Amino acid sequence: GATREAWQGAILRAAQTWAQLANVSIGVVPDSGAAFGTAAPPQGSPLFGDIRVGGVPMSGSELAVAVPPDPYFSGSLAGDIFLNTSAALTPSALYSVALHE
């Protein structure tokens, strides 16, 4: 499998692609390690960034899912991305999946 640095690089490259094309600023911030869905505001939480990336096993038909940014229903999960840990993704494929999400 790919190294941690390789998959982090693929995800960061996807975020940077979006930032450049959408003319927005994206940065990496510390994460407290709190569980996904922890009670917190959907944006600006001191516990973690506005978009978190995690992994969970999913069916073979899914590569990833993103939580819609709806503050009334999604809470702090708004904008988070979950990658399928059961899928064998190369860094190149991971870039494409992260870019889509």
VOZAVO-265666 format. One record per atom (N, C-alpha, C): x, y, z; atom name; residue in one letter; residue number from 1. Coordinates in Angstrom, 1 decimal. Each point is the difference from the previous one (the first is absolute). Layout:
% VOZAVO-265666
       x       y       z  vexgu  ronu  volum
       X       Y       Z     CA     A    NUM
...
This chain:
% VOZAVO-265666
       x       y       z  vexgu  ronu  volum
     0.8    -1.2     0.0      N     G      1
    -0.8     1.2     0.0     CA     G      1
     0.8     1.3     0.0      C     G      1
    -0.6     1.0    -0.2      N     A      2
     0.7     1.3    -0.1     CA     A      2
     0.3     0.5     1.4      C     A      2
     1.1     0.8     0.1      N     T      3
     0.4     0.5     1.3     CA     T      3
    -1.0     1.1     0.5      C     T      3
     0.1     0.3     1.3      N     R      4
    -0.9     1.0     0.6     CA     R      4
     0.3     1.4    -0.7      C     R      4
     1.2     0.2    -0.3      N     E      5
     0.4     1.3    -0.7     CA     E      5
    -0.6     0.0    -1.4      C     E      5
     0.0    -1.1    -0.7      N     A      6
    -0.6     0.0    -1.3     CA     A      6
    -1.5     0.3     0.0      C     A      6
    -0.7    -0.7     0.9      N     W      7
    -1.5     0.3     0.0     CA     W      7
    -0.3     1.4     0.5      C     W      7
     0.8     0.5     1.0      N     Q      8
    -0.3     1.4     0.4     CA     Q      8
     0.3     0.9    -1.1      C     Q      8
     1.1    -0.2    -0.7      N     G      9
     0.4     0.9    -1.2     CA     G      9
    -1.1     0.0    -1.0      C     G      9
    -0.6    -1.2    -0.3      N     A     10
    -1.0     0.0    -1.0     CA     A     10
    -1.2     0.8     0.4      C     A     10
    -0.4    -0.1     1.2      N     I     11
    -1.2     0.7     0.6     CA     I     11
     0.3     1.5     0.0      C     I     11
     1.2     0.4     0.4      N     L     12
     0.4     1.4     0.0     CA     L     12
     0.0     0.6    -1.4      C     L     12
     0.5    -0.8    -0.9      N     R     13
     0.1     0.4    -1.4     CA     R     13
    -1.4     0.3    -0.6      C     R     13
    -1.0    -0.9     0.4      N     A     14
    -1.4     0.2    -0.4     CA     A     14
    -0.5     1.3     0.6      C     A     14
     0.2     0.2     1.3      N     A     15
    -0.5     1.2     0.6     CA     A     15
     0.7     1.3    -0.6      C     A     15
     1.3    -0.1    -0.3      N     Q     16
     0.6     1.2    -0.7     CA     Q     16
    -0.5     0.2    -1.4      C     Q     16
    -0.4    -1.0    -0.7      N     T     17
    -0.6     0.2    -1.3     CA     T     17
    -1.3     0.7     0.1      C     T     17
    -0.8    -0.4     1.0      N     W     18
    -1.3     0.7     0.2     CA     W     18
     0.3     1.5     0.4      C     W     18
     0.9     0.2     0.9      N     A     19
     0.3     1.3     0.5     CA     A     19
     0.4     0.9    -1.1      C     A     19
     0.9    -0.5    -0.9      N     Q     20
     0.4     0.9    -1.1     CA     Q     20
    -1.1     0.3    -1.0      C     Q     20
    -0.8    -1.0    -0.3      N     L     21
    -1.1     0.2    -1.0     CA     L     21
    -1.1     0.8     0.5      C     L     21
    -0.3    -0.1     1.3      N     A     22
    -1.1     0.7     0.6     CA     A     22
     0.4     1.3     0.7      C     A     22
     1.3     0.3    -0.1      N     N     23
     0.6     1.2     0.6     CA     N     23
    -0.4     0.2     1.5      C     N     23
     0.3    -1.1     0.7      N     V     24
    -0.2     0.0     1.5     CA     V     24
     1.3    -0.4     0.7      C     V     24
     0.0     0.3     1.2      N     S     25
     1.2    -0.5     0.8     CA     S     25
    -0.3    -1.2     0.8      C     S     25
     0.9    -1.0     0.0      N     I     26
    -0.2    -1.2     0.8     CA     I     26
     1.3    -0.2     0.7      C     I     26
    -0.1    -0.3     1.3      N     G     27
     1.2    -0.3     0.8     CA     G     27
    -0.2    -1.2     0.8      C     G     27
     1.1    -0.5     0.5      N     V     28
     0.0    -1.2     0.9     CA     V     28
     0.1     0.5     1.4      C     V     28
    -0.9    -0.5     0.9      N     V     29
     0.0     0.4     1.4     CA     V     29
     0.0    -1.2     0.9      C     V     29
     0.4     0.2     1.2      N     P     30
     0.1    -1.2     1.0     CA     P     30
    -1.4    -0.6     0.2      C     P     30
     0.0    -1.2     0.3      N     D     31
    -1.2    -0.8     0.3     CA     D     31
     0.1    -0.6     1.4      C     D     31
    -1.0     0.2     0.8      N     S     32
     0.0    -0.4     1.4     CA     S     32
    -0.1    -1.5     0.1      C     S     32
    -0.4    -0.7    -1.1      N     G     33
    -0.3    -1.4     0.1     CA     G     33
    -1.4    -0.4     0.5      C     G     33
    -0.8     1.0     0.2      N     A     34
    -1.4    -0.2     0.4     CA     A     34
    -0.7    -0.8    -1.0      C     A     34
    -0.9    -0.8     0.4      N     A     35
    -0.8    -0.9    -0.9     CA     A     35
    -0.7     0.8    -1.1      C     A     35
    -0.2    -0.6    -1.1      N     F     36
    -0.8     0.7    -1.1     CA     F     36
    -1.4     0.1     0.6      C     F     36
    -0.6     1.2    -0.3      N     G     37
    -1.4     0.2     0.5     CA     G     37
     0.0     0.6     1.4      C     G     37
     1.1     0.3     0.6      N     T     38
     0.1     0.7     1.3     CA     T     38
    -0.8     1.3    -0.1      C     T     38
    -0.7     0.3     1.1      N     A     39
    -0.8     1.2     0.0     CA     A     39
     1.0     1.2    -0.1      C     A     39
    -0.2     0.8    -1.1      N     A     40
     0.9     1.1    -0.3     CA     A     40
    -0.7     0.8    -1.1      C     A     40
     0.4     1.2    -0.2      N     P     41
    -0.6     0.8    -1.1     CA     P     41
     0.5    -0.6    -1.3      C     P     41
    -0.8     0.2    -1.1      N     P     42
     0.4    -0.6    -1.3     CA     P     42
     1.2     0.7    -0.6      C     P     42
     0.3     1.2     0.5      N     Q     43
     1.2     0.8    -0.5     CA     Q     43
     0.6     0.7     1.2      C     Q     43
     1.4     0.1    -0.1      N     G     44
     0.7     0.7     1.0     CA     G     44
     0.2    -0.7     1.4      C     G     44
    -0.2    -1.3     0.1      N     S     45
     0.2    -0.6     1.2     CA     S     45
     1.5     0.0     0.5      C     S     45
     0.3     0.2     1.2      N     P     46
     1.4    -0.1     0.5     CA     P     46
     0.5    -1.4     0.1      C     P     46
    -1.0    -1.0    -0.1      N     L     47
     0.4    -1.4     0.1     CA     L     47
     0.6    -0.6    -1.2      C     L     47
    -0.4     0.5    -1.2      N     F     48
     0.4    -0.6    -1.3     CA     F     48
    -0.4     0.9    -1.1      C     F     48
     0.5    -0.2    -1.2      N     G     49
    -0.2     0.8    -1.2     CA     G     49
    -1.5    -0.2    -0.5      C     G     49
    -0.4     0.8    -0.9      N     D     50
    -1.3     0.0    -0.5     CA     D     50
    -0.3    -1.2    -0.9      C     D     50
     1.1    -0.6    -0.6      N     I     51
    -0.2    -1.2    -0.8     CA     I     51
     1.0    -1.0     0.6      C     I     51
    -0.5    -1.1     0.4      N     R     52
     0.8    -1.1     0.5     CA     R     52
     0.0    -1.2    -0.9      C     R     52
     1.1    -0.7    -0.1      N     V     53
     0.1    -1.2    -0.9     CA     V     53
     0.2    -1.2     0.9      C     V     53
    -0.8    -1.0    -0.1      N     G     54
     0.2    -1.2     0.7     CA     G     54
    -0.3    -1.2    -0.9      C     G     54
     0.2    -1.2     0.6      N     G     55
    -0.2    -1.2    -0.7     CA     G     55
    -0.9    -1.0     0.7      C     G     55
    -0.9    -0.6    -0.7      N     V     56
    -0.9    -1.1     0.5     CA     V     56
    -0.2    -1.1    -1.0      C     V     56
    -0.1    -1.2     0.4      N     P     57
    -0.3    -1.0    -1.0     CA     P     57
    -1.4     0.1    -0.6      C     P     57
    -0.1    -0.1    -1.3      N     M     58
    -1.3     0.2    -0.7     CA     M     58
    -0.1    -1.2    -1.0      C     M     58
    -1.2     0.0    -0.6      N     S     59
    -0.2    -1.1    -1.1     CA     S     59
     0.9     0.3    -1.1      C     S     59
     0.2    -1.0    -0.9      N     G     60
     0.9     0.1    -1.1     CA     G     60
    -0.4     1.0    -1.1      C     G     60
    -1.3     0.4     0.1      N     S     61
    -0.5     1.0    -1.0     CA     S     61
     0.3     1.4     0.3      C     S     61
     0.5     0.3     1.2      N     E     62
     0.3     1.4     0.4     CA     E     62
     1.5     0.2     0.2      C     E     62
     0.5     1.1    -0.5      N     L     63
     1.4     0.4     0.3     CA     L     63
     0.1     1.0     1.1      C     L     63
    -1.0     0.8     0.1      N     A     64
     0.0     1.1     1.1     CA     A     64
    -1.4     0.6     0.0      C     A     64
    -0.2     0.7     1.1      N     V     65
    -1.3     0.8     0.1     CA     V     65
     0.4     1.3     0.7      C     V     65
    -0.7     1.0    -0.3      N     A     66
     0.2     1.3     0.6     CA     A     66
    -1.4     0.4     0.7      C     A     66
     0.1     0.6     1.1      N     V     67
    -1.2     0.4     0.7     CA     V     67
    -0.4     1.4    -0.5      C     V     67
    -1.3     0.2    -0.4      N     P     68
    -0.4     1.3    -0.5     CA     P     68
     0.1     1.1     1.1      C     P     68
     0.4     1.2    -0.4      N     P     69
     0.2     1.0     0.9     CA     P     69
    -1.3     0.7     0.5      C     P     69
    -0.8    -0.8     0.7      N     D     70
    -1.3     0.5     0.5     CA     D     70
     0.1     0.1     1.5      C     D     70
     0.2     1.2     0.5      N     P     71
     0.2     0.2     1.5     CA     P     71
    -1.1    -0.5     0.8      C     P     71
    -1.2    -0.1    -0.5      N     Y     72
    -1.2    -0.4     0.8     CA     Y     72
    -0.1    -1.5     0.2      C     Y     72
     0.5    -0.7    -1.0      N     F     73
    -0.1    -1.5     0.1     CA     F     73
     1.4    -0.6     0.1      C     F     73
     1.1     0.6    -0.4      N     S     74
     1.3    -0.6     0.0     CA     S     74
     0.8     0.4     1.2      C     S     74
    -0.2     1.1     0.6      N     G     75
     0.8     0.4     1.1     CA     G     75
     1.4     0.1    -0.3      C     G     75
     0.9    -0.5     0.8      N     S     76
     1.5     0.1    -0.2     CA     S     76
     0.4    -0.9    -1.1      C     S     76
    -0.9    -0.9    -0.5      N     L     77
     0.4    -0.9    -1.1     CA     L     77
    -0.1     0.7    -1.3      C     L     77
    -0.6     1.2    -0.1      N     A     78
    -0.2     0.7    -1.2     CA     A     78
     1.4     0.2    -0.8      C     A     78
     0.0    -0.5    -1.2      N     G     79
     1.2     0.1    -0.8     CA     G     79
     1.1    -1.1     0.2      C     G     79
    -0.2    -0.9     1.0      N     D     80
     1.0    -1.0     0.2     CA     D     80
    -0.1    -1.1    -1.1      C     D     80
     1.2    -0.6    -0.2      N     I     81
     0.1    -1.0    -1.1     CA     I     81
     0.5    -1.3     0.7      C     I     81
    -0.7    -1.1    -0.4      N     F     82
     0.4    -1.3     0.5     CA     F     82
     0.4    -0.9    -1.2      C     F     82
     1.2    -0.5     0.1      N     L     83
     0.5    -0.9    -1.1     CA     L     83
    -0.2    -1.4     0.4      C     L     83
    -0.2    -0.8    -1.0      N     N     84
    -0.3    -1.5     0.2     CA     N     84
     1.3    -0.7     0.2      C     N     84
     0.2    -0.4     1.3      N     T     85
     1.3    -0.7     0.3     CA     T     85
     0.0    -1.4    -0.6      C     T     85
    -1.1    -0.5    -0.5      N     S     86
     0.0    -1.3    -0.7     CA     S     86
     0.4     0.1    -1.4      C     S     86
     0.1     1.2    -0.6      N     A     87
     0.4     0.1    -1.4     CA     A     87
     1.5     0.2    -0.1      C     A     87
     0.6    -0.7    -1.0      N     A     88
     1.4     0.1    -0.2     CA     A     88
     0.3     1.2    -1.0      C     A     88
     0.3     1.1     0.6      N     L     89
     0.2     1.3    -0.7     CA     L     89
     1.4     0.3    -0.1      C     L     89
     0.5     0.2    -1.3      N     T     90
     1.3     0.5    -0.2     CA     T     90
     0.0     1.5     0.4      C     T     90
     1.2     0.7     0.2      N     P     91
     0.0     1.4     0.2     CA     P     91
    -0.7     0.8    -1.2      C     P     91
     0.2    -0.5    -1.2      N     S     92
    -0.6     0.7    -1.1     CA     S     92
    -1.5    -0.1     0.0      C     S     92
    -0.5    -1.2     0.3      N     A     93
    -1.5    -0.2     0.1     CA     A     93
    -0.5     0.7     1.2      C     A     93
     0.7     0.0     1.1      N     L     94
    -0.4     0.8     1.2     CA     L     94
    -0.2     1.5    -0.3      C     L     94
     1.0     0.5    -0.8      N     Y     95
    -0.1     1.4    -0.4     CA     Y     95
    -1.4     0.3    -0.7      C     Y     95
    -0.3    -0.9    -1.0      N     S     96
    -1.2     0.1    -0.7     CA     S     96
    -1.3    -0.1     0.9      C     S     96
     0.1    -0.9     0.9      N     V     97
    -1.2    -0.2     0.9     CA     V     97
    -0.1     1.2     0.9      C     V     97
     1.1     0.5     0.6      N     A     98
    -0.1     1.2     0.9     CA     A     98
    -0.4     1.2    -0.8      C     A     98
     0.5     0.2    -1.2      N     L     99
    -0.4     1.1    -0.8     CA     L     99
    -1.5     0.0    -0.3      C     L     99
    -0.6    -1.2    -0.2      N     H    100
    -1.4    -0.1    -0.3     CA     H    100
    -0.8     0.3     1.3      C     H    100
     0.4    -0.4     1.1      N     E    101
    -0.7     0.2     1.3     CA     E    101
     0.1     1.4     0.4      C     E    101
